[in-house]
Amino acid sequence: MNKRYRLYGLVLGIVTLSVYLFSNTSKDIDPDEISKALEYRINQQKAVGYYVGVIDGAQEYELFLGRTSNENIEAITKKHIFEIGSITKTMTGILLANMVESGAISYNDKVSDYLPIDFKGQVGDITLLELATHSSGLARMPDNFFPNNPLNPYVDYYDQDLKAYLENLSVLNDGTEYSNLGFGLLGYILSVHAEMPFEDLLIDKVIKPIGMTDTTITVSSELENRFVNGHNEDGKITDRWDFNVLAGAGGVRSTGVDMLKYLKANMGLVDTGNSPALIESHKPRRDFIDENMNMGPDKEVQIGLGWFVQTDDNNDITWSFGRTGGFRSFIGWDKNNNRGIVILTNSMDSPHHIGMSILLGHTDRLYQ
């Protein structure tokens, strides 16, 4: 089993989630203990490979475990490319905050301000803030979403399909509902306003200022050589997910080293020049309730601009997760305990469970 980690001082889809009861997190993180537990998960065929980046106070760890594919012995490294899925939504949220801060747009701007569509009912009155907080009333997915290849479902859903859906939509849902459609629409609107492709806009305003050099939507030939294989529930290699008009919902690909930069920037450990937009994106805007995701009113989850927030007397955790056909991911940090983690895996294992367990100091749960 391949494993490596570094230690050095710091300069300063539908997925059902278990929402964890918080507890004191004074126990220091032991990277050997985490590595041993993740090796166990790989040996139990729950995962193929992991990148794990951890910040614990003044310490920083990176762990690389497992393989790039079930069909070879190439070891995972910090430079391999993974799909990060819905963690993309947090980047779209930061992009929104950046453009609001610059005065280019307003949170209260309406969808109808940007799209020349003859909207029915209240659809055109949906605000950008509602799109960014899963409170627009839009469904999880549009009802004209019929992929030619279910294993790569977003690739052939185009802007004309999105517009046709919005033109025919007349009734919105009540309350909050996790919506890939909503975030995809938000990304599309931001790119329309900026008169730039969404990918170029995201790189210019969010990715580049953080110093993330291998984070992209379109994969170059050089990055292609570092792209690991994703695996389905049966451990079989499966197709990647390529996004078109809904890229703002989940289209980003990245490396461990870049996502660790993203974690540190969001924790405020490095100054990116974009810090106000990052901080703005973390602010809780409303309670988040979605029974399909095991997030009922008893879970006390709040939503920022793509970020989930949970607090109690001991912990103040901001987090997000991602899932595509062959990849899962998690990013989160506890402001009260200066502890953060990012996890990328090329399998259907549960990095949310792993990440929350580590953040809360319960590495024994990694064997569950």
C-alpha positions in Angstrom: 0.0 0.0 0.0 1.4 3.3 -1.0 1.3 6.1 1.5 3.2 9.3 2.1 2.6 12.4 4.2 4.4 15.7 4.8 4.4 17.7 8.0 5.5 21.3 8.3 4.6 24.5 10.1 2.2 27.0 8.5 3.5 30.5 7.9 0.9 32.1 9.9 -25.8 14.3 -8.3 -28.3 12.9 -5.0 -26.3 11.9 -2.0 -27.7 11.2 1.5 -25.6 12.8 4.2 -25.3 12.0 7.8 -25.2 15.2 9.8 -22.9 14.6 12.7 -23.4 15.5 16.4 -20.5 17.7 17.4 -18.2 17.2 20.3 -15.0 18.6 21.7 -12.1 18.4 19.1 -9.1 18.9 21.4 -7.5 15.7 20.4 -4.6 16.2 18.0 -4.7 14.6 14.6 -2.4 11.6 14.1 -1.7 11.2 10.4 -0.5 7.6 10.9 -3.8 6.8 12.5 -5.7 8.3 9.6 -3.5 6.6 7.1 -4.0 3.2 8.8 -7.8 3.7 8.8 -7.9 4.7 5.1 -5.7 1.7 4.2 -8.3 -0.4 5.9 -11.1 1.1 3.8 -9.1 0.5 0.6 -8.5 -3.1 1.7 -12.2 -3.5 2.4 -12.7 -2.3 -1.2 -14.6 0.8 -0.1 -12.2 2.9 -2.1 -9.5 2.8 -4.8 -7.4 5.8 -3.8 -7.4 9.0 -1.8 -5.7 12.4 -1.5 -6.1 13.9 1.9 -4.9 17.3 3.0 -5.2 18.3 6.6 -4.6 21.5 8.6 -4.5 21.1 12.4 -3.5 24.3 14.1 0.1 25.1 13.0 0.6 21.7 11.3 -0.2 20.7 7.8 -0.4 17.1 6.5 -0.8 15.5 3.1 -1.6 11.8 2.6 -1.6 9.9 -0.7 -3.1 6.4 -0.6 -4.1 3.8 -3.1 -4.0 3.8 -6.9 -5.2 5.8 -9.8 -7.1 2.8 -11.1 -8.2 -0.7 -10.1 -6.5 -1.8 -13.3 -3.0 -0.6 -12.6 -0.5 0.0 -9.7 0.2 3.7 -10.3 0.1 5.4 -6.9 -2.0 8.5 -6.2 0.0 11.8 -5.9 -0.9 15.3 -5.0 -0.7 16.3 -8.7 -3.3 13.8 -10.0 -6.5 15.3 -11.4 -9.9 14.4 -9.8 -13.4 15.6 -10.4 -14.6 17.7 -7.4 -18.3 17.7 -8.3 -20.5 20.0 -6.3 -17.6 21.7 -4.5 -17.7 23.6 -7.7 -20.8 25.3 -6.3 -18.7 27.0 -3.6 -16.5 28.5 -6.3 -19.6 29.7 -8.2 -20.7 31.3 -4.9 -17.4 33.0 -4.4 -17.6 34.2 -8.0 -21.0 35.7 -7.2 -19.7 37.4 -4.1 -16.7 38.8 -6.1 -19.0 40.3 -8.7 -21.3 41.8 -6.1 -18.3 43.3 -4.3 -17.1 44.9 -7.5 -20.5 46.4 -8.1 -21.1 44.5 -11.3 -24.3 42.8 -10.0 -26.5 42.6 -6.9 -27.7 39.7 -4.9 -31.2 40.9 -5.4 -31.0 41.0 -9.2 -33.5 38.8 -10.9 -33.1 36.1 -13.5 -35.2 38.2 -15.8 -32.7 41.0 -15.6 -30.2 38.8 -17.5 -32.1 36.4 -19.8 -34.4 37.7 -22.6 -37.0 35.1 -21.9 -40.8 35.4 -21.7 -41.1 34.0 -18.2 -44.3 32.6 -16.7 -45.5 33.2 -13.1 -42.8 34.1 -10.7 -39.9 32.3 -12.4 -38.3 35.5 -13.7 -38.4 37.0 -10.2 -35.9 34.4 -8.8 -33.0 36.3 -7.4 -29.3 35.5 -7.7 -29.1 35.1 -3.9 -31.9 32.5 -4.1 -30.1 30.6 -6.7 -26.9 30.6 -4.6 -28.8 29.3 -1.4 -30.9 26.6 -2.9 -34.0 28.6 -2.1 -35.2 29.5 -5.7 -38.0 27.0 -5.9 -36.3 25.3 -8.8 -36.1 21.5 -8.8 -33.0 19.6 -8.4 -32.8 19.0 -12.2 -34.8 20.3 -15.2 -37.6 18.1 -16.5 -36.1 18.2 -20.1 -32.9 16.6 -19.0 -32.6 13.4 -21.1 -28.9 12.5 -21.5 -27.8 10.5 -24.5 -25.2 8.8 -22.3 -26.4 8.4 -18.6 -22.8 7.7 -17.6 -21.9 11.2 -18.8 -25.2 13.0 -18.3 -24.4 16.7 -18.4 -22.4 16.9 -21.6 -25.3 17.3 -24.0 -27.4 19.7 -22.0 -27.0 23.1 -23.7 -28.0 26.7 -23.2 -30.9 26.3 -25.6 -32.2 23.4 -23.5 -31.9 25.5 -20.3 -33.8 28.4 -21.9 -36.5 26.1 -23.3 -37.0 24.7 -19.8 -37.2 28.2 -18.2 -39.7 29.4 -20.9 -42.1 26.6 -20.1 -41.7 26.6 -16.3 -44.6 28.2 -14.5 -44.7 26.7 -11.0 -41.9 26.8 -8.4 -41.5 24.6 -5.4 -41.8 25.8 -1.8 -38.9 26.0 0.7 -35.3 24.9 0.1 -34.3 22.1 -2.2 -30.7 21.2 -3.3 -30.6 22.3 -6.9 -28.0 21.5 -9.5 -30.2 23.3 -11.9 -30.1 26.5 -9.8 -26.4 26.6 -9.5 -25.9 25.8 -13.1 -28.3 28.6 -14.0 -26.4 31.0 -11.7 -23.1 30.2 -13.4 -24.7 30.7 -16.8 -26.1 34.1 -15.8 -22.8 35.3 -14.4 -21.0 34.4 -17.6 -23.7 36.0 -19.7 -23.4 39.2 -17.8 -19.6 39.2 -18.0 -19.7 38.2 -21.7 -17.1 35.5 -20.9 -17.3 31.7 -20.9 -18.0 30.5 -17.4 -14.7 28.6 -17.2 -12.7 31.7 -18.2 -14.6 33.9 -15.7 -14.2 31.4 -12.8 -10.4 31.0 -13.5 -9.9 34.8 -13.7 -11.9 35.8 -10.6 -11.6 32.8 -8.3 -9.1 30.1 -9.3 -6.1 32.2 -10.4 -6.1 34.6 -7.4 -5.7 31.6 -5.1 -2.8 30.3 -7.1 -4.5 27.1 -8.3 -2.6 26.3 -11.5 -4.2 22.9 -12.3 -7.8 23.6 -11.6 -10.0 23.7 -14.7 -13.2 22.5 -16.4 -11.7 21.8 -19.8 -8.9 19.2 -19.6 -5.7 19.9 -21.5 -3.6 17.2 -23.0 -1.0 17.7 -20.2 -3.7 17.4 -17.5 -5.2 14.4 -19.3 -2.0 12.4 -18.5 -2.6 13.0 -14.8 -6.4 12.4 -14.7 -7.2 9.4 -12.5 -9.9 6.9 -13.3 -13.2 7.2 -11.5 -14.9 4.1 -10.2 -18.6 3.2 -9.7 -20.2 1.4 -6.7 -19.0 -1.9 -8.1 -15.4 -0.7 -8.3 -15.5 -0.6 -12.1 -14.0 2.2 -14.1 -16.7 4.6 -15.2 -17.0 7.7 -17.5 -16.1 11.2 -16.4 -18.8 13.8 -16.2 -18.3 16.6 -18.8 -20.4 19.7 -18.2 -21.9 22.3 -20.6 -24.3 25.0 -19.6 -24.7 23.7 -16.0 -20.9 23.7 -15.3 -21.4 26.1 -12.3 -23.1 23.2 -10.5 -20.2 20.7 -10.7 -17.9 20.9 -13.7 -14.5 21.7 -12.0 -11.5 19.2 -12.0 -8.6 19.8 -9.6 -5.6 18.3 -7.8 -4.9 17.7 -4.2 -2.2 20.4 -4.1 -4.7 23.0 -5.6 -7.5 22.0 -3.3 -5.3 22.3 -0.3 -4.6 25.9 -1.5 -8.3 26.4 -1.8 -8.8 25.2 1.8 -6.1 27.4 3.2 -7.5 30.4 1.3 -11.0 29.8 2.7 -9.6 29.4 6.2 -8.0 32.8 5.9 -4.5 31.3 6.3 -3.2 33.0 3.1 -4.1 36.4 1.6 -5.3 35.9 -2.0 -6.5 39.4 -2.7 -9.9 37.9 -3.0 -10.4 37.3 0.8 -13.5 39.5 1.1 -15.4 37.5 -1.4 -14.4 34.2 0.3 -15.5 35.5 3.7 -18.8 36.8 2.2 -19.5 33.4 0.7 -19.2 31.6 4.1 -21.9 33.8 5.8 -25.0 31.8 6.7 -28.0 33.2 4.8 -30.8 30.9 5.8 -31.7 27.5 7.3 -31.3 24.7 4.9 -33.8 21.9 4.9 -33.8 19.0 2.4 -35.3 15.8 3.7 -33.9 13.9 0.6 -30.4 14.7 2.0 -31.2 13.8 5.6 -31.2 17.5 6.4 -34.4 18.1 8.3 -35.1 21.0 10.7 -33.6 19.0 13.6 -30.2 19.0 11.9 -29.8 22.8 12.2 -27.8 23.2 9.0 -27.5 26.7 7.4 -26.5 27.6 3.9 -24.1 30.3 2.7 -23.2 30.8 -1.0 -22.8 27.2 -1.8 -21.4 26.3 1.6 -23.1 24.5 4.4 -22.6 25.8 8.0 -23.1 24.0 11.3 -22.4 25.4 14.7 -22.7 24.5 18.4 -20.9 25.5 21.6 -17.6 23.8 20.6 -17.6 23.8 16.8 -18.2 26.2 13.8 -17.9 24.0 10.7 -18.2 25.2 7.1 -18.2 22.5 4.6 -19.1 21.2 1.1 -19.1 17.9 -0.7 -19.1 16.6 -4.3 -20.1 13.5 -6.2 -19.9 12.6 -9.8 -20.2 9.2 -11.5 -16.8 7.9 -10.3 -15.5 10.5 -7.8 -16.4 11.9 -4.4 -14.9 14.9 -2.5 -15.2 16.8 0.7 -13.8 20.1 2.1 -14.5 21.6 5.5 -13.0 23.5 8.4 -13.8 24.3 12.0 -13.2 28.0 12.7 -13.2 27.4 16.5 -10.5 24.8 16.4 -8.4 26.0 13.4 -8.7 22.6 11.8 -9.5 21.9 8.1 -9.5 19.0 5.7 -9.9 18.3 2.0 -10.5 14.7 0.6 -10.5 13.6 -3.0 -11.3 10.0 -3.9 -11.7 8.2 -7.3 -14.4 5.9 -5.8 -17.8 6.0 -4.3 -16.5 6.0 -0.7 -17.9 8.6 1.7 -15.4 11.5 2.2 -18.1 13.4 4.0 -18.1 10.7 6.7 -14.3 10.6 6.7 -13.9 14.4 6.8 -16.4 15.1 9.5 -14.9 12.3 11.7 -11.4 13.8 11.4 -12.6 17.3 12.0 -14.4 16.2 15.2 -11.5 14.1 16.4 -13.2 10.7 15.9 -10.8 8.8 13.8 -12.2 5.6 15.2 -15.3 6.2 13.1 -13.2 5.8 9.9 -13.4 2.0 10.4 -17.2 2.2 10.1 
